[in-house]
């Protein structure tokens, strides 16, 4: 274990661009790949890298996130490891304000970071999908003699507009940092020559910008000094531009799969990519597994159905003549006969209904009713989808009324709200048209 490193996972952001999935939960608590949550990715990377002192900073809509962490991560009491939640709270030193940004969140929890006497502090985001051995990042940091090391990856000029972009010297030291440059003139200030990128052993493939991944390692004393002596709120916008001028900030190159789950479209694409024949992110690597809550669920049962390029989680019951293509089916999903599901993420349910509840007159059971067709959609947890329901964005609407209590369209993807009931025969096309007419 890396005893001289403590990890801080930032899990307190609102995640407004991922609404409605984040309307009732924090972004790191959003279900991933049918059985995980986003927070499992950075924590698993830490555990697989030998880092067992992990703090998760939380703030908005954090109840389900807290429950998941408590039920999932319990370390051997003799080794001293932990995954602890640090929720926004009023303290004598931090005051009563909520976290005002990434740097402010860490500042208000420095007391906890200091108490273990570690040499290095690893700061991670709680809403990214990637696999990284942080030992390599630490090695770069130590060998370069840096005060701060930022993990980065090559991106195109177009993608650079969404990231913090770094300019480096020949040794990999960061000499310039620009947060989300929007014009070609701004990008030219921080672009790197493709030949330089190739010299680092990474193919440029037309990429001439180096984007911060939001993964940082600080010398402990550097972090304490930077946060104690300033009132900066954000690492990307404030801390790093200032640190580059007065400290040694180094780059660590990464060129594996990495996805920032910031929008409905990125979330949808990332999940469906995991269901393909050659997924960009593997869930089956024995030496670096993705950990999650251990559930005691029965195997999935299927009757005369056709499943292609899909992930099916535990505890599902799939009826007769069901077609599932290019989709992710979450835990405890109940799917009736003659249902068609394509290009969709069905999140499943948090519980099994009793036979008495399922048989109650007039009620719609949790699950998907007979004859329903779902294509290009996300169905959140615990939904009750009636018979012959049609959830397809046939009108190619990009965004619909955010106040719809049943189903909204974001980035062209239909999102059924958690826990709603769609009556027999409900049709998304009819619902969208009614909104347009009102």
Secondary structure, DSSP 8 states (H G I E B T S, - for coil): --TTEEEEEEE----GGGTTTTSSS-GGGSEETTTEETHHHHHHHHHHTT--EEEEEE-SS-HHHHHHHHHH----TTTT-EEEEEE---BTTTBS----SHHHHHHTTHHHHHTT--SEEEEEESSEEE---HHHHHHHHHHHT-SEEEEEEEE-HHHHTTSEEEEE-TTSBEEEEEET--SHHHHHHH---HHHHHHTT---TT--EEEEEEEEEEEHHHHHHHHHS-----IIIIIHHHHHHHS-EEEEE--S-EEE--SHHHHHHHHHHTTSTT-SS-S--TTS------------EESS-EEES-EE-TT-EE-TT-EEES-EE-TT-EE-TT-EEES-EE---SS---HHHHTSTT---SEE-TT-EEESEEE-TT-EE-TT-EEE-TT--S---TT-SSEEEETTEEEE-TT-EE-TT-BHHHHHHHHHH-
